[in-house]
């Protein structure tokens, strides 16, 4: 049976070896303009905010249907060059904003 020190030493060696072999791309530029290492857990790449043209397109779709089907979200994601999940979250946030505005909440714009 191996002692606790031997196991601890083996564990450190394993993780040290794994970290030395890990290759991470140098950096990516975030939407905010800041540099952030790529593929690093816990480090944000920045938020996506649609430009005026993209926001107008999203608002137009929202006026027609505030629960767009997946194919529509996929087309929007492709047109705006973002992830489908980001489009889905935008619609969720927009529905919440509409709800707040209708209730006369303090958080409305």
N, CA, C and O of each residue as an XYZ file, in Angstrom:
436
protein
N       0.854     -1.190      0.000
C       0.000      0.000      0.000
C       0.888      1.238      0.000
O       1.857      1.314      0.755
N       0.560      2.191     -0.836
C       1.367      3.410     -0.947
C       0.981      4.387      0.140
O      -0.178      4.466      0.547
N       1.962      5.123      0.599
C       1.713      6.116      1.631
C       1.047      7.358      1.071
O       1.016      7.578     -0.140
N       0.519      8.160      1.973
C      -0.175      9.395      1.579
C       0.775     10.348      0.861
O       0.377     11.024     -0.088
N       2.033     10.405      1.309
C       3.001     11.311      0.655
C       3.285     10.878     -0.770
O       3.405     11.720     -1.660
N       3.394      9.574     -1.002
C       3.642      9.089     -2.351
C       2.469      9.441     -3.267
O       2.676      9.865     -4.404
N       1.240      9.267     -2.776
C       0.058      9.612     -3.570
C       0.010     11.101     -3.862
O      -0.303     11.518     -4.977
N       0.325     11.902     -2.844
C       0.308     13.359     -3.034
C       1.342     13.760     -4.072
O       1.078     14.598     -4.934
N       2.525     13.153     -3.983
C       3.573     13.456     -4.965
C       3.163     13.044     -6.364
O       3.399     13.775     -7.325
N       2.552     11.877     -6.483
C       2.087     11.406     -7.788
C       1.002     12.321     -8.337
O       0.981     12.609     -9.534
N       0.110     12.776     -7.482
C      -0.975     13.665     -7.902
C      -0.403     14.988     -8.418
O      -0.829     15.480     -9.464
N       0.548     15.560     -7.699
C       1.162     16.819     -8.132
C       1.861     16.638     -9.463
O       1.772     17.494    -10.343
N       2.568     15.502     -9.612
C       3.276     15.253    -10.858
C       2.291     15.124    -12.013
O       2.527     15.666    -13.093
N       1.170     14.397    -11.790
C       0.185     14.221    -12.835
C      -0.392     15.566    -13.277
O      -0.441     15.862    -14.471
N      -0.825     16.376    -12.316
C      -1.425     17.662    -12.664
C      -0.396     18.612    -13.256
O      -0.706     19.378    -14.169
N       0.812     18.564    -12.747
C       1.868     19.397    -13.328
C       2.134     19.017    -14.765
O       2.288     19.885    -15.624
N       2.191     17.709    -15.035
C       2.406     17.218    -16.391
C       1.246     17.644    -17.288
O       1.464     18.108    -18.408
N       0.018     17.488    -16.802
C      -1.158     17.857    -17.596
C      -1.152     19.344    -17.912
O      -1.494     19.741    -19.026
N      -0.769     20.174    -16.944
C      -0.744     21.611    -17.178
C       0.344     21.995    -18.171
O       0.149     22.902    -18.980
N       1.491     21.314    -18.120
C       2.569     21.629    -19.062
C       2.178     21.266    -20.481
O       2.593     21.932    -21.429
N       1.374     20.206    -20.639
C       0.980     19.755    -21.969
C      -0.211     20.514    -22.532
O      -0.499     20.423    -23.725
N      -0.895     21.253    -21.692
C      -2.085     21.993    -22.113
C      -1.681     23.161    -23.012
O      -0.827     23.967    -22.645
N      -2.288     23.244    -24.169
C      -2.010     24.340    -25.101
C      -3.278     25.195    -25.220
O      -4.336     24.697    -25.605
N      -3.163     26.461    -24.894
C      -4.293     27.372    -24.950
C      -3.953     28.470    -25.940
O      -2.866     29.041    -25.863
N      -4.853     28.784    -26.871
C      -4.585     29.899    -27.784
C      -4.263     31.163    -27.004
O      -4.823     31.402    -25.934
N      -3.369     31.961    -27.538
C      -2.841     33.124    -26.819
C      -3.938     34.047    -26.294
O      -4.053     34.228    -25.082
N      -4.735     34.628    -27.165
C      -5.756     35.565    -26.692
C      -6.764     35.825    -27.794
O      -6.481     35.620    -28.974
N      -7.928     36.275    -27.401
C      -8.954     36.715    -28.339
C      -9.413     38.098    -27.918
O      -9.334     38.454    -26.742
N      -9.882     38.861    -28.857
C     -10.352     40.198    -28.537
C     -11.839     40.122    -28.227
O     -12.619     39.596    -29.021
N     -12.229     40.645    -27.077
C     -13.627     40.645    -26.646
C     -14.381     41.772    -27.332
O     -13.782     42.683    -27.904
N     -15.692     41.695    -27.266
C     -16.507     42.756    -27.844
C     -16.254     44.086    -27.157
O     -16.464     45.145    -27.749
N     -15.802     44.035    -25.907
C     -15.505     45.264    -25.176
C     -14.153     45.842    -25.571
O     -13.804     46.951    -25.165
N     -13.379     45.077    -26.376
C     -12.062     45.537    -26.778
C     -10.947     45.033    -25.885
O      -9.771     45.200    -26.212
N     -11.293     44.418    -24.765
C     -10.284     43.914    -23.844
C      -9.746     42.585    -24.346
O     -10.419     41.873    -25.091
N      -8.542     42.260    -23.938
C      -7.949     40.988    -24.306
C      -8.243     39.974    -23.214
O      -8.055     40.256    -22.031
N      -8.703     38.791    -23.610
C      -8.974     37.729    -22.642
C      -8.440     36.425    -23.204
O      -8.623     36.155    -24.391
N      -7.787     35.609    -22.392
C      -7.297     34.328    -22.883
C      -8.451     33.466    -23.368
O      -9.519     33.442    -22.756
N      -8.235     32.768    -24.459
C      -9.273     31.905    -25.024
C      -9.331     30.590    -24.262
O      -8.324     30.117    -23.736
N     -10.505     30.017    -24.211
C     -10.742     28.706    -23.610
C     -10.289     28.627    -22.156
O      -9.863     27.563    -21.706
N     -10.371     29.705    -21.429
C     -10.005     29.695    -20.011
C     -11.291     29.750    -19.202
O     -12.042     30.718    -19.314
N     -11.561     28.737    -18.392
C     -12.787     28.746    -17.589
C     -12.839     29.946    -16.655
O     -11.837     30.316    -16.043
N     -14.001     30.538    -16.555
C     -14.175     31.653    -15.635
C     -13.814     33.006    -16.224
O     -14.004     34.031    -15.569
N     -13.297     33.031    -17.444
C     -12.947     34.308    -18.060
C     -13.934     34.570    -19.181
O     -14.027     33.794    -20.132
N     -14.664     35.654    -19.067
C     -15.711     35.983    -20.019
C     -15.114     36.535    -21.307
O     -14.092     37.220    -21.281
N     -15.754     36.235    -22.429
C     -15.338     36.796    -23.701
C     -16.091     38.081    -24.005
O     -15.889     38.675    -25.065
N     -16.944     38.517    -23.111
C     -17.684     39.749    -23.315
C     -19.111     39.476    -23.745
O     -19.432     38.377    -24.197
N     -19.949     40.456    -23.606
C     -21.356     40.310    -23.962
C     -21.583     40.640    -25.412
O     -20.863     41.432    -26.020
N     -22.618     40.003    -25.953
C     -23.040     40.336    -27.302
C     -24.194     41.312    -27.199
O     -25.176     41.063    -26.500
N     -24.067     42.407    -27.890
C     -25.183     43.348    -28.000
C     -25.390     43.611    -29.482
O     -24.445     43.966    -30.186
N     -26.611     43.442    -29.962
C     -26.843     43.653    -31.391
C     -26.671     45.114    -31.767
O     -26.982     46.007    -30.978
N     -26.174     45.354    -32.972
C     -26.062     46.724    -33.461
C     -27.462     47.232    -33.815
O     -28.441     46.499    -33.675
N     -27.558     48.454    -34.262
C     -28.867     49.072    -34.527
C     -29.663     48.278    -35.564
O     -30.868     48.081    -35.408
N     -28.994     47.829    -36.614
C     -29.671     47.070    -37.658
C     -30.160     45.713    -37.122
O     -31.279     45.292    -37.414
N     -29.327     45.052    -36.354
C     -29.704     43.766    -35.761
C     -30.828     43.914    -34.758
O     -31.729     43.078    -34.694
N     -30.773     44.987    -33.969
C     -31.824     45.241    -32.981
C     -33.149     45.514    -33.685
O     -34.201     45.072    -33.223
N     -33.102     46.235    -34.794
C     -34.331     46.521    -35.553
C     -34.925     45.220    -36.103
O     -36.142     45.032    -36.083
N     -34.064     44.329    -36.592
C     -34.545     43.045    -37.095
C     -35.167     42.221    -35.971
O     -36.248     41.656    -36.140
N     -34.495     42.150    -34.832
C     -35.026     41.395    -33.695
C     -36.350     41.970    -33.206
O     -37.277     41.220    -32.900
N     -36.446     43.293    -33.132
C     -37.691     43.941    -32.693
C     -38.825     43.675    -33.682
O     -39.968     43.470    -33.271
N     -38.523     43.676    -34.973
C     -39.550     43.399    -35.986
C     -40.100     41.986    -35.815
O     -41.311     41.773    -35.859
N     -39.199     41.026    -35.619
C     -39.630     39.646    -35.404
C     -40.416     39.546    -34.099
O     -41.419     38.836    -34.028
N     -39.962     40.253    -33.074
C     -40.639     40.211    -31.781
C     -42.066     40.756    -31.879
O     -42.978     40.218    -31.251
N     -42.262     41.822    -32.664
C     -43.604     42.390    -32.836
C     -44.532     41.383    -33.510
O     -45.722     41.329    -33.200
N     -43.989     40.584    -34.434
C     -44.806     39.594    -35.139
C     -45.059     38.363    -34.264
O     -46.158     37.808    -34.269
N     -44.036     37.939    -33.514
C     -44.148     36.729    -32.702
C     -43.108     36.800    -31.591
O     -41.907     36.734    -31.852
N     -43.578     36.935    -30.341
C     -42.614     37.056    -29.255
C     -42.111     35.701    -28.752
O     -41.305     35.638    -27.823
N     -42.597     34.604    -29.378
C     -42.071     33.256    -29.123
C     -41.717     32.624    -30.465
O     -42.402     31.695    -30.894
N     -40.667     33.098    -31.145
C     -40.354     32.551    -32.467
C     -39.914     31.083    -32.375
O     -39.285     30.668    -31.401
N     -40.255     30.321    -33.395
C     -39.900     28.903    -33.458
C     -38.392     28.755    -33.690
O     -37.714     29.701    -34.090
N     -37.900     27.572    -33.434
C     -36.467     27.303    -33.550
C     -35.919     27.635    -34.947
O     -34.854     28.246    -35.037
N     -36.606     27.255    -36.047
C     -36.067     27.599    -37.379
C     -35.891     29.114    -37.566
O     -34.930     29.558    -38.194
N     -36.814     29.893    -37.023
C     -36.702     31.353    -37.119
C     -35.495     31.837    -36.317
O     -34.732     32.683    -36.783
N     -35.326     31.294    -35.106
C     -34.165     31.676    -34.274
C     -32.859     31.299    -34.959
O     -31.881     32.044    -34.894
N     -32.844     30.140    -35.616
C     -31.635     29.717    -36.328
C     -31.317     30.663    -37.482
O     -30.154     30.994    -37.713
N     -32.344     31.097    -38.204
C     -32.128     32.047    -39.305
C     -31.618     33.383    -38.771
O     -30.726     33.998    -39.356
N     -32.194     33.823    -37.656
C     -31.730     35.074    -37.054
C     -30.269     34.956    -36.600
O     -29.465     35.865    -36.808
N     -29.950     33.835    -35.985
C     -28.575     33.624    -35.508
C     -27.600     33.653    -36.674
O     -26.519     34.234    -36.575
N     -27.981     33.030    -37.767
C     -27.111     33.025    -38.942
C     -26.971     34.432    -39.524
O     -25.874     34.851    -39.892
N     -28.077     35.149    -39.602
C     -28.042     36.511    -40.158
C     -27.205     37.457    -39.302
O     -26.499     38.319    -39.824
N     -27.291     37.289    -37.978
C     -26.568     38.184    -37.064
C     -25.196     37.633    -36.662
O     -24.456     38.278    -35.920
N     -24.866     36.438    -37.157
C     -23.577     35.794    -36.896
C     -23.312     35.597    -35.404
O     -22.237     35.919    -34.898
N     -24.321     35.060    -34.714
C     -24.190     34.734    -33.297
C     -24.764     33.341    -33.062
O     -25.314     32.720    -33.972
N     -24.628     32.873    -31.853
C     -25.134     31.574    -31.455
C     -26.663     31.616    -31.335
O     -27.231     32.643    -30.965
N     -27.321     30.503    -31.646
C     -28.780     30.437    -31.533
C     -29.220     30.697    -30.109
O     -30.278     31.287    -29.886
N     -28.423     30.266    -29.138
C     -28.747     30.471    -27.720
C     -28.793     31.958    -27.384
O     -29.618     32.383    -26.575
N     -27.919     32.749    -27.992
C     -27.919     34.191    -27.733
C     -29.211     34.831    -28.235
O     -29.736     35.749    -27.606
N     -29.717     34.353    -29.354
C     -30.994     34.856    -29.876
C     -32.120     34.459    -28.920
O     -32.995     35.268    -28.611
N     -32.089     33.225    -28.461
C     -33.110     32.741    -27.531
C     -33.119     33.572    -26.254
O     -34.186     33.940    -25.763
N     -31.955     33.868    -25.719
C     -31.854     34.675    -24.496
C     -32.330     36.103    -24.764
O     -32.972     36.710    -23.907
N     -32.021     36.642    -25.942
C     -32.482     38.001    -26.261
C     -34.010     38.052    -26.206
O     -34.581     38.991    -25.651
N     -34.678     37.036    -26.786
C     -36.141     37.008    -26.764
C     -36.672     36.828    -25.345
O     -37.688     37.426    -24.992
N     -36.013     36.024    -24.533
C     -36.432     35.867    -23.133
C     -36.340     37.204    -22.406
O     -37.265     37.603    -21.698
N     -35.213     37.890    -22.589
C     -35.030     39.187    -21.936
C     -36.041     40.217    -22.438
O     -36.549     41.029    -21.664
N     -36.325     40.177    -23.729
C     -37.279     41.141    -24.307
C     -38.686     40.885    -23.772
O     -39.422     41.835    -23.509
N     -39.075     39.612    -23.605
C     -40.386     39.304    -23.030
C     -40.476     39.791    -21.591
O     -41.515     40.298    -21.170
N     -39.395     39.641    -20.836
C     -39.379     40.126    -19.455
C     -39.493     41.648    -19.408
O     -40.190     42.202    -18.557
N     -38.805     42.315    -20.328
C     -38.883     43.778    -20.376
C     -40.304     44.223    -20.713
O     -40.810     45.179    -20.125
N     -40.951     43.534    -21.658
C     -42.333     43.845    -22.019
C     -43.244     43.644    -20.817
O     -44.112     44.477    -20.553
N     -43.061     42.562    -20.093
C     -43.873     42.268    -18.914
C     -43.714     43.368    -17.860
O     -44.696     43.825    -17.276
N     -42.466     43.787    -17.624
C     -42.214     44.876    -16.660
C     -42.883     46.172    -17.094
O     -43.464     46.887    -16.277
N     -42.794     46.467    -18.386
C     -43.399     47.696    -18.905
C     -44.918     47.658    -18.761
O     -45.533     48.669    -18.420
N     -45.521     46.513    -19.016
C     -46.971     46.379    -18.914
C     -47.443     46.468    -17.464
O     -48.532     46.974    -17.194
N     -46.630     45.981    -16.540
C     -46.972     46.047    -15.122
C     -46.661     47.410    -14.528
O     -47.034     47.692    -13.389
N     -45.981     48.258    -15.291
C     -45.606     49.570    -14.766
C     -44.503     49.481    -13.725
O     -44.422     50.316    -12.825
N     -43.650     48.462    -13.848
C     -42.564     48.247    -12.886
C     -41.531     49.358    -12.943
O     -41.470     50.126    -13.904
N     -40.726     49.429    -11.903
C     -39.675     50.439    -11.813
C     -38.521     50.148    -12.741
O     -37.783     51.070    -13.090
N     -38.326     48.890    -13.165
C     -37.179     48.529    -13.989
C     -37.372     48.769    -15.468
O     -36.451     48.506    -16.241
N     -38.525     49.258    -15.907
C     -38.788     49.487    -17.323
C     -38.022     50.674    -17.859
O     -37.601     51.564    -17.120
N     -37.853     50.657    -19.203
C     -37.105     51.761    -19.822
C     -38.036     52.839    -20.302
O     -37.586     53.845    -20.849
